[in-house]
Amino acid sequence: MEVLKLAAPETVLVVIALAVLAVDLLALRGQPVSMRFGIGAAVAGLGCAATMLMLLGRHAHANLFDGMLVVDPLTNVVKAAIVLLTLFTVLISTAGKFTEHVGEYLALILLATVGMMFLVSAEDLLMIFISLELLSLSLYVLTAFNKRNIKSAEAALKYFLFGGMAAAFTLFGLSLLYGMSGSTNLHRIAEGLAGKGMDPLLIVAVVTTLIGFGFKVAAVPFHLWAPDAYEGAPTPSAAFIATGSKVASFFILAKIMMIGFAGAEGSAAWRTFISGWMPAMALLAALSMVLGNLTAIAQTSLKRLLAYSAIAHGGYMLLAVMANNEAGMAGLLYYVITYGLATLGAFGVVQVVEDATGNDSIISFTGLSRRAPALSLCLLVFLLSLGGIPPLAGFFGKFFVFSAAVGADGNHLGLLWLVILAIAMSAVSFYYYLRVLKAAYVADGADVTQATNMMAVPVATLAALVLLAFLVVILGCAPALLMGLLQAGDQVGH
């Protein structure tokens, strides 16, 4: 009974996924796709809302089966954020014309969310791997969901092949950890590794684990699947991969490094490198920030631009993991949640423009402020937040992460070199975000005459985008609303 009680939110989502599938297959199969999406999204949305209320309303603190299912205030907040991103993904999917298999599509999104929620609650290697596979298999299928588009099939195949290889590395690394410590629980692993130093097996375990999770968070050089997956997948699927799965993946990566590899950190301080997981992660972070931002400049497709932007943001988030303290964990979660809201909104705008113009090139956003003023205003908020302009949520995300990284090792300022690189690369990112906004707001007269027809924006999509923009502004003006929840949950968790 205790298991069912603690896993009630996940159980609700599984039941809702089956209900959406049953309603679509049994009652709505002959109806228009738009009507089926509307009804399916309403059922899924109600399930997500009920799940969020359950998560935010409970204050339990439990650890079942030695870390298989850990419930505490921090995991509840992270799960609620993932379910909120799922709810918005479902809302922007309602205008989708990419599939007739509505029930299957919505059920897969909900099952992927269940995988993320179990992943967030896991402190056991077996549970972490099983949850990762449930999430990954759902995302592979969601990437291939547009059967009319050859790019969708190609993207899904690349994602699947890279994902299978990354899973093998992850499993190898986790098996080495079990072999060295005799346990699959992260806390027991740390105890088992204590005092052993960086022996060759532990170095291999660190490297293979970082390769596996580097793929999940699209860190350079394990990022090659991301641009193709973001461009080829149906836009709502790409939005979901870029947001919800990032929250779960970064949270579990931080847990594994901070708890499981405690004592094997080493040092990434400038000119005083000590072998451990920190210097390896510092290399991934630096490469991700530089390559992600510089490659984004050359993109003409907005979805590919957002993919390289996501790689760069992954580099910033790795700084928070390297802070290796409570401030770093709270900063990481604030950053990844607010990044998720802004990125999901940006993909929502891309979907509307793509449906109207037939492609997602930056040129197709020309004159958007005249064609759809509300839509272009939302895009302005999302891109400026991703760029880190105050007083939007993205600015405070970077502030919390950079300050946690600078203060990570007392007064030595060892990670200052990475923070300086991150600030320089953030300045580079303004250029490519402003390119998109220039097309939307300051396009040449000749371009605007070709694109003055008013754009029809579906009501559910517009409502979701306005609400996302509102959340980005509110969390920027009052960051303590989210940060307070994260810090309180993290202190109780410790």
C-alpha positions as CSV (number, residue, x, y, z in Angstrom):
1,M,0.0,0.0,0.0
2,E,2.9,2.4,0.8
3,V,4.2,2.0,-2.7
4,L,0.9,2.8,-4.3
5,K,0.4,5.8,-2.1
6,L,3.9,7.2,-2.9
7,A,3.7,6.4,-6.6
8,A,0.1,7.7,-6.9
9,P,1.0,10.7,-9.2
10,E,2.8,8.4,-11.6
11,T,-0.1,5.9,-11.4
12,V,-2.6,8.6,-12.3
13,L,-0.6,9.6,-15.4
14,V,-0.4,5.9,-16.5
15,V,-4.2,5.6,-16.1
16,I,-4.8,8.9,-18.0
17,A,-2.4,7.7,-20.8
18,L,-4.5,4.5,-21.2
19,A,-7.8,6.5,-21.0
20,V,-6.6,8.9,-23.8
21,L,-5.7,5.9,-25.9
22,A,-9.0,4.1,-25.3
23,V,-11.2,7.3,-25.9
24,D,-9.4,7.9,-29.2
25,L,-9.4,4.4,-30.5
26,L,-13.0,3.4,-29.3
27,A,-15.0,6.6,-29.6
28,L,-13.2,9.1,-31.9
29,R,-11.5,7.1,-34.7
30,G,-13.8,8.5,-37.4
31,Q,-13.8,12.1,-36.3
32,P,-11.6,15.0,-37.7
33,V,-8.0,15.1,-36.3
34,S,-8.5,18.6,-34.8
35,M,-11.5,17.4,-32.7
36,R,-9.6,14.3,-31.6
37,F,-6.7,16.4,-30.6
38,G,-9.0,18.7,-28.7
39,I,-10.7,16.0,-26.7
40,G,-7.5,14.0,-26.1
41,A,-5.7,17.1,-24.9
42,A,-8.5,18.0,-22.6
43,V,-8.4,14.5,-21.0
44,A,-4.5,14.6,-20.8
45,G,-4.6,18.2,-19.5
46,L,-7.0,17.3,-16.7
47,G,-4.8,14.3,-15.7
48,C,-1.7,16.6,-15.7
49,A,-3.5,19.2,-13.6
50,A,-4.6,16.6,-11.1
51,T,-1.1,15.1,-10.9
52,M,0.4,18.6,-10.2
53,L,-2.1,19.2,-7.4
54,M,-1.2,15.8,-5.8
55,L,2.5,16.6,-6.0
56,L,2.4,20.1,-4.6
57,G,-0.1,19.2,-1.9
58,R,1.9,16.4,-0.3
59,H,4.8,16.8,2.1
60,A,5.8,13.1,2.6
61,H,9.4,12.2,3.1
62,A,10.1,8.5,2.2
63,N,12.7,6.2,0.8
64,L,11.4,2.9,-0.4
65,F,13.4,-0.2,-1.3
66,D,16.8,1.4,-0.5
67,G,16.5,4.3,-3.0
68,M,14.3,2.7,-5.6
69,L,11.6,5.4,-4.9
70,V,12.6,8.5,-3.0
71,V,9.9,11.1,-2.2
72,D,10.8,14.4,-0.6
73,P,9.7,18.1,-1.1
74,L,12.5,18.7,-3.7
75,T,11.6,15.7,-5.9
76,N,7.9,16.8,-5.7
77,V,8.7,20.3,-7.0
78,V,10.9,18.9,-9.8
79,K,8.1,16.4,-10.8
80,A,5.5,19.2,-10.7
81,A,7.7,21.3,-13.1
82,I,8.0,18.3,-15.5
83,V,4.3,17.7,-15.5
84,L,3.7,21.5,-16.1
85,L,6.0,21.3,-19.2
86,T,4.1,18.2,-20.3
87,L,0.8,20.1,-19.9
88,F,2.0,22.9,-22.1
89,T,3.4,20.5,-24.7
90,V,0.0,18.9,-24.9
91,L,-1.6,22.3,-25.4
92,I,0.7,23.4,-28.2
93,S,0.2,19.9,-29.8
94,T,-3.6,20.5,-30.3
95,A,-3.0,22.5,-33.6
96,G,-0.8,19.7,-34.9
97,K,-1.3,18.4,-38.4
98,F,1.6,15.9,-38.4
99,T,-0.3,12.7,-37.4
100,E,-3.6,11.0,-37.4
101,H,-2.6,8.7,-34.5
102,V,-3.7,11.2,-31.8
103,G,-4.3,8.8,-29.0
104,E,-0.9,7.0,-29.4
105,Y,0.9,10.3,-29.6
106,L,-0.6,11.7,-26.4
107,A,-0.2,8.4,-24.6
108,L,3.5,8.3,-25.5
109,I,4.0,11.9,-24.1
110,L,2.4,10.9,-20.8
111,L,4.4,7.6,-20.6
112,A,7.6,9.6,-21.2
113,T,6.6,11.9,-18.4
114,V,6.1,8.9,-16.1
115,G,9.6,7.8,-17.0
116,M,11.0,11.2,-16.1
117,M,9.1,11.2,-12.8
118,F,10.5,7.8,-11.8
119,L,14.0,9.0,-12.9
120,V,13.7,12.1,-10.6
121,S,12.7,9.8,-7.7
122,A,15.5,7.2,-8.2
123,E,18.7,6.9,-6.1
124,D,19.3,3.4,-7.2
125,L,21.3,2.5,-10.4
126,L,18.8,-0.2,-11.6
127,M,15.8,2.2,-11.2
128,I,17.7,5.0,-12.9
129,F,18.5,2.9,-15.9
130,I,15.0,1.4,-16.3
131,S,13.5,4.9,-16.0
132,L,15.9,6.3,-18.6
133,E,15.0,3.5,-21.0
134,L,11.2,4.1,-20.6
135,L,11.9,7.8,-21.3
136,S,14.2,7.2,-24.2
137,L,12.1,4.7,-26.0
138,S,9.1,7.0,-25.9
139,L,11.1,9.9,-27.2
140,Y,12.5,7.8,-30.1
141,V,9.0,7.0,-31.3
142,L,7.8,10.6,-30.8
143,T,10.7,11.8,-33.0
144,A,9.5,9.6,-35.8
145,F,5.8,10.5,-35.5
146,N,5.5,12.5,-38.7
147,K,5.3,9.7,-41.3
148,R,4.9,12.2,-44.2
149,N,8.3,13.7,-43.5
150,I,11.5,11.8,-44.4
151,K,13.5,14.0,-42.1
152,S,11.5,12.8,-39.1
153,A,12.4,9.1,-39.9
154,E,16.1,10.1,-40.4
155,A,16.2,12.1,-37.2
156,A,14.6,9.2,-35.2
157,L,17.0,6.7,-36.6
158,K,20.0,8.9,-35.7
159,Y,18.5,9.5,-32.2
160,F,17.9,5.8,-31.7
161,L,21.4,4.7,-32.8
162,F,23.2,7.3,-30.7
163,G,20.8,6.6,-27.8
164,G,21.5,2.8,-28.0
165,M,25.3,3.4,-28.0
166,A,25.0,5.9,-25.1
167,A,22.8,3.4,-23.1
168,A,25.6,0.8,-23.5
169,F,28.2,3.3,-22.1
170,T,25.8,4.2,-19.2
171,L,25.2,0.5,-18.4
172,F,29.0,-0.2,-18.5
173,G,29.8,2.7,-16.2
174,L,27.0,1.8,-13.7
175,S,28.1,-1.9,-13.7
176,L,31.6,-0.8,-12.8
177,L,30.3,1.3,-9.9
178,Y,28.3,-1.8,-8.7
179,G,31.4,-4.0,-9.0
180,M,33.6,-1.5,-7.0
181,S,31.1,-0.7,-4.3
182,G,28.9,-3.8,-4.0
183,S,25.7,-1.8,-4.1
184,T,23.3,-0.1,-6.5
185,N,22.3,2.7,-4.0
186,L,24.1,6.0,-4.7
187,H,24.8,6.7,-1.0
188,R,26.2,3.2,-0.5
189,I,28.3,3.6,-3.7
190,A,29.9,6.8,-2.2
191,E,30.7,4.9,1.0
192,G,32.2,2.0,-0.9
193,L,34.4,4.3,-3.0
194,A,35.6,6.3,-0.1
195,G,39.4,6.3,0.4
196,K,40.0,4.3,-2.8
197,G,41.4,7.3,-4.7
198,M,41.2,7.6,-8.5
199,D,42.1,4.1,-9.5
200,P,41.8,3.1,-13.2
201,L,38.4,1.4,-12.8
202,L,36.9,4.4,-11.2
203,I,38.3,6.7,-13.9
204,V,36.7,4.4,-16.6
205,A,33.4,4.5,-14.6
206,V,33.5,8.3,-14.4
207,V,34.2,8.6,-18.1
208,T,31.6,6.1,-19.3
209,T,28.9,7.5,-17.0
210,L,29.7,11.0,-18.3
211,I,29.5,9.8,-21.9
212,G,26.1,8.2,-21.3
213,F,24.6,11.2,-19.6
214,G,26.4,13.7,-21.9
215,F,24.3,12.2,-24.7
216,K,21.1,12.7,-22.7
217,V,21.9,16.4,-22.0
218,A,23.4,16.9,-25.5
219,A,26.8,18.0,-24.3
220,V,29.6,18.4,-26.8
221,P,31.0,16.0,-28.3
222,F,27.9,13.8,-27.7
223,H,25.5,16.3,-29.2
224,L,25.4,15.2,-32.9
225,W,21.9,13.8,-32.7
226,A,20.3,17.0,-31.3
227,P,20.2,19.3,-34.3
228,D,18.7,16.6,-36.6
229,A,16.3,15.4,-33.9
230,Y,15.0,19.0,-33.2
231,E,14.7,19.8,-36.9
232,G,13.2,16.5,-38.1
233,A,10.8,15.7,-35.2
234,P,7.3,17.1,-35.1
235,T,7.7,20.5,-33.4
236,P,5.8,19.6,-30.2
237,S,7.9,16.4,-29.9
238,A,11.1,18.5,-30.4
239,A,9.9,20.9,-27.7
240,F,9.3,18.0,-25.3
241,I,12.7,16.6,-25.9
242,A,14.3,20.0,-25.4
243,T,12.5,20.8,-22.1
244,G,11.0,18.0,-19.9
245,S,13.7,15.5,-20.6
246,K,16.4,18.1,-19.9
247,V,14.9,18.8,-16.4
248,A,14.9,15.1,-15.5
249,S,18.3,14.3,-17.1
250,F,20.2,17.2,-15.5
251,F,18.6,16.5,-12.1
252,I,19.7,12.8,-12.1
253,L,23.1,13.7,-13.5
254,A,23.6,16.1,-10.6
255,K,22.5,13.4,-8.2
256,I,24.8,10.8,-9.5
257,M,27.8,13.1,-9.5
258,M,27.1,14.8,-6.2
259,I,26.0,11.7,-4.3
260,G,27.4,8.6,-6.1
261,F,30.8,10.1,-7.0
262,A,31.2,12.1,-3.7
263,G,34.9,12.1,-2.9
264,A,36.0,11.6,-6.5
265,E,35.4,15.2,-7.6
266,G,39.0,16.2,-8.2
267,S,39.4,19.9,-9.1
268,A,38.8,22.0,-12.2
269,A,40.4,25.2,-10.7
270,W,42.5,27.1,-13.2
271,R,46.0,25.7,-13.5
272,T,45.5,23.3,-10.5
273,F,43.6,20.4,-12.2
274,I,43.2,17.3,-10.1
275,S,41.9,14.1,-11.7
276,G,38.2,13.4,-11.0
277,W,34.8,14.0,-12.6
278,M,35.1,17.8,-12.3
279,P,37.9,18.4,-14.9
280,A,36.1,16.1,-17.3
281,M,32.8,18.0,-16.8
282,A,34.6,21.3,-17.1
283,L,35.9,20.2,-20.6
284,L,32.3,19.2,-21.6
285,A,30.9,22.5,-20.3
286,A,33.6,24.7,-22.1
287,L,33.2,22.8,-25.4
288,S,29.4,22.9,-25.2
289,M,29.3,26.7,-24.6
290,V,31.8,27.5,-27.3
291,L,30.6,25.1,-30.1
292,G,26.9,25.6,-29.3
293,N,26.9,29.4,-29.5
294,L,29.3,29.7,-32.4
295,T,27.5,27.1,-34.6
296,A,24.1,28.7,-33.8
297,I,25.2,31.9,-35.6
298,A,25.4,30.0,-38.9
299,Q,21.9,28.5,-38.8
300,T,19.0,29.5,-41.0
301,S,16.5,27.1,-39.5
302,L,15.1,28.3,-36.2
303,K,14.7,24.8,-34.9
304,R,18.4,24.0,-35.6
305,L,19.3,27.4,-34.0
306,L,17.3,26.4,-30.9
307,A,19.1,23.0,-30.9
308,Y,22.6,24.6,-30.8
309,S,21.3,27.1,-28.3
310,A,20.2,24.1,-26.1
311,I,23.7,22.7,-26.4
312,A,25.2,26.0,-25.2
313,H,22.6,26.2,-22.3
314,G,23.6,22.6,-21.4
315,G,27.2,23.9,-20.9
316,Y,25.9,26.7,-18.6
317,M,23.9,24.1,-16.6
318,L,27.0,21.8,-16.2
319,L,28.6,24.7,-14.2
320,A,25.9,24.4,-11.6
321,V,26.6,20.6,-11.3
322,M,30.3,21.5,-10.8
323,A,29.4,23.9,-7.9
324,N,28.7,20.6,-6.1
325,N,26.6,22.2,-3.3
326,E,23.0,23.1,-2.3
327,A,23.3,26.5,-4.0
328,G,24.4,24.8,-7.2
329,M,21.5,22.3,-7.1
330,A,18.9,25.0,-6.5
331,G,20.5,27.2,-9.2
332,L,20.6,24.3,-11.7
333,L,16.9,23.5,-11.1
334,Y,15.8,27.1,-11.4
335,Y,17.8,27.5,-14.6
336,V,16.6,24.3,-16.2
337,I,12.9,24.9,-15.3
338,T,12.9,28.5,-16.6
339,Y,14.9,27.5,-19.6
340,G,12.3,24.8,-20.3
341,L,9.4,27.3,-20.1
342,A,11.1,29.8,-22.5
343,T,12.2,27.0,-25.0
344,L,8.8,25.4,-25.0
345,G,7.3,28.8,-25.8
346,A,9.8,29.4,-28.6
347,F,8.9,26.0,-30.2
348,G,5.2,26.8,-29.8
349,V,5.7,30.0,-31.9
350,V,7.8,28.0,-34.4
351,Q,4.9,25.5,-34.8
352,V,2.4,28.3,-35.6
353,V,4.7,29.9,-38.2
354,E,5.7,26.5,-39.7
355,D,2.0,25.6,-40.2
356,A,1.3,29.0,-41.8
357,T,4.4,29.2,-44.1
358,G,5.5,25.6,-44.6
359,N,9.0,25.9,-43.1
360,D,10.8,27.1,-40.0
361,S,13.5,29.3,-41.6
362,I,14.3,32.6,-40.0
363,I,13.1,34.4,-43.2
364,S,9.6,33.0,-42.6
365,F,9.4,35.0,-39.4
366,T,9.7,38.2,-41.5
367,G,7.1,40.8,-40.4
368,L,5.7,38.5,-37.7
369,S,4.9,41.6,-35.5
370,R,2.5,42.8,-38.2
371,R,1.0,39.4,-39.0
372,A,0.5,38.2,-35.4
373,P,1.4,40.9,-32.8
374,A,0.6,38.7,-29.7
375,L,2.6,35.9,-31.1
376,S,5.6,38.1,-31.8
377,L,5.5,39.6,-28.4
378,C,5.6,36.1,-26.8
379,L,8.6,35.3,-29.1
380,L,10.3,38.4,-27.9
381,V,9.9,37.4,-24.2
382,F,11.1,33.8,-24.8
383,L,14.2,34.7,-26.9
384,L,15.3,37.6,-24.6
385,S,14.9,35.3,-21.6
386,L,17.1,32.6,-23.3
387,G,19.6,35.4,-24.0
388,G,19.6,36.3,-20.3
389,I,18.2,39.8,-20.4
390,P,16.8,41.2,-17.1
391,P,14.2,41.2,-15.7
392,L,13.2,37.9,-17.3
393,A,13.7,34.5,-15.7
394,G,16.7,33.6,-17.9
395,F,18.8,36.4,-16.4
396,F,18.3,35.1,-12.8
397,G,18.9,31.5,-14.0
398,K,22.3,32.5,-15.2
399,F,22.9,34.7,-12.2
400,F,22.2,31.8,-9.7
401,V,24.3,29.3,-11.7
402,F,27.3,31.6,-12.2
403,S,27.3,32.8,-8.5
404,A,27.1,29.2,-7.3
405,A,30.0,28.2,-9.5
406,V,32.2,31.2,-8.4
407,G,31.5,30.6,-4.7
408,A,31.9,26.8,-5.0
409,D,35.4,26.5,-3.4
410,G,35.4,29.2,-0.8
411,N,37.6,32.2,-1.7
412,H,39.7,30.5,-4.3
413,L,37.5,31.4,-7.3
414,G,38.7,28.3,-9.0
415,L,35.9,28.1,-11.5
416,L,36.0,31.8,-12.4
417,W,37.7,31.0,-15.7
418,L,34.6,28.9,-16.8
419,V,32.2,31.6,-15.6
420,I,34.1,34.3,-17.6
421,L,33.9,32.0,-20.7
422,A,30.2,31.5,-20.0
423,I,29.5,35.2,-19.8
424,A,31.5,35.8,-23.0
425,M,29.5,33.1,-24.8
426,S,26.2,34.6,-23.4
427,A,27.1,37.8,-25.2
428,V,27.6,35.9,-28.4
429,S,24.2,34.3,-28.0
430,F,22.5,37.8,-28.1
431,Y,23.6,38.0,-31.8
432,Y,21.6,35.0,-33.1
433,Y,18.6,35.7,-30.9
434,L,18.4,39.3,-32.1
435,R,18.7,38.0,-35.7
436,V,15.3,36.3,-35.3
437,L,13.8,39.3,-33.5
438,K,15.1,41.6,-36.3
439,A,13.3,39.5,-38.9
440,A,10.1,39.7,-36.8
441,Y,10.2,43.4,-35.9
442,V,12.6,45.3,-38.2
443,A,12.4,43.6,-41.5
444,D,13.0,45.5,-44.7
445,G,9.9,47.0,-46.4
446,A,10.3,44.7,-49.4
447,D,10.2,41.6,-47.2
448,V,7.2,42.9,-45.2
449,T,5.0,43.4,-48.3
450,Q,5.3,39.7,-49.0
451,A,4.3,38.8,-45.5
452,T,1.6,41.2,-44.4
453,N,-1.3,38.7,-44.4
454,M,-2.6,38.2,-40.8
455,M,-1.7,34.8,-39.3
456,A,-4.4,32.7,-37.7
457,V,-3.2,31.4,-34.3
458,P,-5.1,28.5,-32.7
459,V,-6.8,29.6,-29.4
460,A,-5.4,26.8,-27.3
461,T,-1.8,27.4,-28.6
462,L,-2.1,31.2,-28.1
463,A,-3.4,30.8,-24.6
464,A,-0.5,28.4,-23.7
465,L,2.1,30.7,-25.2
466,V,0.7,33.8,-23.4
467,L,0.7,31.9,-20.1
468,L,4.3,30.7,-20.7
469,A,5.4,34.2,-21.5
470,F,3.6,35.4,-18.3
471,L,5.4,32.7,-16.2
472,V,8.8,33.7,-17.7
473,V,8.2,37.4,-16.8
474,I,6.8,36.6,-13.3
475,L,9.6,34.2,-12.4
476,G,12.1,36.9,-13.6
477,C,10.4,39.7,-11.6
478,A,10.0,37.5,-8.5
479,P,12.6,34.7,-8.7
480,A,12.0,33.8,-5.0
481,L,8.7,32.2,-6.0
482,L,10.5,29.2,-7.5
483,M,13.9,29.6,-5.8
484,G,12.2,29.5,-2.3
485,L,10.5,26.2,-3.1
486,L,13.7,24.7,-4.5
487,Q,15.9,25.8,-1.6
488,A,13.4,24.7,1.1
489,G,13.0,21.3,-0.6
490,D,16.8,20.9,-1.0
491,Q,17.4,21.7,2.7
492,V,14.7,19.2,3.8
493,G,16.2,16.6,1.4
494,H,19.6,17.0,3.0
